[in-house]
Amino acid sequence: MAALQGSLVAIVTPMQEDGALDLEAFRRLIDWHIKEGTDGIVVVGTTGESPTVDWDEHRLLIKTAVEHAAKRVPIVAGTGANATSEAIELSAYAREAGADCTLSVVPYYNKPTQDGLYRHFRAIAEAVDLPMIVYNVPGRTVADLQNETTLRLAQVPNIIGIKDATANIERGSDLTRRKPREFRVYSGDDATGLALMLFGGHGVISVTANVAPRLMHEMCAAALAGDVAKAREANNRLLPLHRNLFLEANPIPVKWAAQQMGLIKGGIRLPLTPLSAAYHDQVREAMQHAGIAAGVRGGRYAAA
């Protein structure tokens, strides 16, 4: 697989108002992201509502993304689970479907030890011959993949990188300093993504890119090229989105924003609920600050 870097969208899963999958809108979203310069698409992750899609839907979303993208852009399949056997099964399916890589979250709820985390990810990597990015998001999983464990995992074949959603720049810079040369570090936190790239990270697996893909691509490209002024200017335009897309649990605000742009319908699955009306103005103002207005013209969003 060619180097995977830049703006990798953690794509939302479009749903009808009743919560049924909207695969037609999903395909349109993939086309739009490719047109707008998104560097890679991560499907059925947290932002894709992986906890509420069933097993068959999970596999269908991976298959649909791979087939529709048709190698125009890398597809990273979310295949994490809190049972190692289930993560292996999903990863094996992603390989069979033709995904370029998998994203495997730290097991949630059962709170494994650091050795348990190491053995979990190593078992997946040894069972399925497909590049894997491990995903550390302790704010959701409770378990926290420590840097020392990540560095052990970096020695395991097929484990090519980490999505670090700790938002801890000290930890991120320590990891980029000590990691093997080929091991990739991606930010899982939009607000600190620029800083992590300037410390040697390889890109952002982004929520914000769902609604501002072109600007996120430009910010990442500038940061990776060392053009700090251009990257900072783009990030300043994006910063209110980085903040306000998390006023309620992700993906509640970003699905509302994408709906306002005419990209998707308003479906979201319980226990998640539509964005509270109290936050509409804040998200709308953040969109406007980034040059995004509600509505669609000619198949793409209307720029302010």
Salt bridges, closest charged atoms under 4 A:
GLU24 OE2 - ARG28 NH1 3.22
ASP31 OD1 - HIS68 NE2 2.90
ASP31 OD1 - ARG72 NH2 2.82
GLU36 OE2 - ARG300 NH2 3.29
ASP39 OD2 - HIS217 ND1 3.05
GLU49 OE2 - LYS255 NZ 2.51
ASP56 OD1 - ARG59 NH2 2.93
GLU57 OE2 - ARG269 NH2 2.78
GLU67 OE2 - LYS63 NZ 2.91
ASP100 OD1 - LYS71 NZ 3.32
ASP115 OD2 - ARG119 NH1 3.67
ASP115 OD1 - ARG152 NH1 3.95
GLU126 OE2 - ARG122 NE 3.88
ASP144 OD2 - ARG171 NH1 2.80
GLU148 OE2 - ARG178 NH2 2.75
ASP174 OD1 - ARG177 NH2 3.20
ASP174 OD2 - ARG178 NH2 3.04
GLU182 OE2 - ARG181 NH1 2.63
ASP281 OD1 - ARG284 NH1 3.00
